[in-house]
Amino acid sequence: MKQAAKRLFIIPNALFIILLLIQLLPDKPYRVADYPQYTVALALALEALLLAGSFLLKKDGARHVFTDVMGVVFAFLIFWVLATIKLDLPGNAKQAVFPPPGAVLQKYTVDYAQTLVNIRDSLVLIFRGYLIAVALAIPLGLFLGWNARVGAAAGYISKFLGSISPIVYIPYAIVLLPTFRAASVFVIVVASFWPTLASTMSGVLNVEKRIVDSAKTLCVGRLTMLFRIILPASLPEIFIGCNQGLTISFILLVSAEMIGARSGLGYYVNNYANFGNYTNALAGVIMIGITVTAITFLFNLLRRFLLRWKQ
Amino acid sequence: MSKIEVKNLCAEYEDKNGDFQALKDVSFSVGDGEFLSVVGASGCGKTTLLGVLQGIITPSSGSAFIDGLPITGPGTDRAAVFQHYSLFPWMTARDNVAFGIKQAKKGLSKRERHELAHVFLKKVGLSGFGHKYPFQLSGGMQQRAAIARALAMDTDILLMDEPFGAIDAKNRSNMQELLLSLWEGDGDTKKKTVLFVTHDIDEAIYLSDRVIMLGGSPGRVAAEFPVRFPRPRIHSTIRKTGEYGSLRNKLMALFYEENNGLAEEEYTI
């Protein structure tokens, strides 16, 4: 009983109630139509998630992180509602640059098909570019790291080339390659190639010598040594580069889409912003955040699975 | 003919202070089916000697032979167990053993390798632990798995570099008994020729047919002692005998005499 009370009387739950109560305040006159019912629906859904999490998560640490995050989400929503429609903040009411959450949420309910198409288009580009880069960089990194002499030279060259921001290739790629999508894939390949290559080479160089010796005494062939010994041994470090590559890819893709695309999440935001429709633009911004977070989450699951042999 | 023959072996290794001569003019031989221990303090070249026999260190002069043929590189006629990192951390115990089998015995299907791996894991008392990764096993269990892999490869020669060096005293004596019972061979394996490197004199006496003392820096063979206790040996019984005491005293005295300079060097750094 006491345990349940301890899990119920927490600040995030108080914030949830505050979020509901402030809906009762009168609205300020506003150019964009608000749909407070969507804000309330979101709050209820989040609260259900919060309650489920605070009773189902067994480990204190994980539960605290979860409830803290939910608390921040509620606090942000309260601030968002107050700042956009309940208080008269100078400037905003006239320009409608910041629509209230209900208005943004309503866009998802009418626009979800278009949003999904844009997410899909962005993800297809990311995965093509990223997979090409990883498929090139890991074998090359293994080879260069394992052959000390070529590796040393390659290390300097890749440091130089990797230090050039891939953004500078965007104009060239758009001019040189036939389609915008090919140009985007090219830029993503370049962006994720260097960090993956660098971390693979460094991973190979840091493989415990005793593991290599142990493999040598087992008479492993060249390919077995590279792919069954060196590759898994350097995998923890390879993942660091892959993670960097993925993050950079998303940043670049969205930037590239804002410049020249006809679809994708970056295009969606830029297109609506150009027409002064900040409600849809903001919906796109939030969707970018959710998509990237979801992909990062899946990436971490994959990493944890492939590195399940690590302590 | 002896199984292993080492003739006038000199070896160097490179460290951050430049080249360091590890072994000087080392000669000895190991008979077929013999259990030979090499003792000596750290830094006397024991591991370098084993590296030469494993084929991962090239001697600067002299040579080592197996069945009369010079060693030119690693071979699947030898299996090795190290103090650390014999197992690959990303493979389960079973996969580690199966990997060794795959390297040593061509032509077995994956299923046959896995079945054989289970047989050998059982021999070392690890049945039921095949699906565990090395980090989920205790130090002793990891070494059992490494021994299982070495045995499963069914080689003539077993090269062991302080395999029980990181295991607590109680488990160590269990492991020693296990090793001796497996060395003798059974229906699945033949009797091995073992070269066992250790700095533990009691361990060397208990296990071996013969003990070689390496001493000095660079290391050379300082002395050689046959150990004549009948087998199977029982720790508690042989320790009570006067013969054990006198052999141990002789080895100890020599150990300190030979490694004096070395020890001082180590402590004055």
Interface residues (C-beta under 8 A of the other chain):
Chain A: E208 R210 I211 D213 S214 A215 K216 T217 L218 C219 V220 R228 I229 P232 A233 L235 R308 W309 K310 Q311
Chain B: G51 Q54 G55 I56 P74 G75 T76 R78 A79 A80 F82 H84 Y85 S86 L87 F88 P89 W90 M91 F99 G100 Q103 A104 Y133 P134 F135 L159
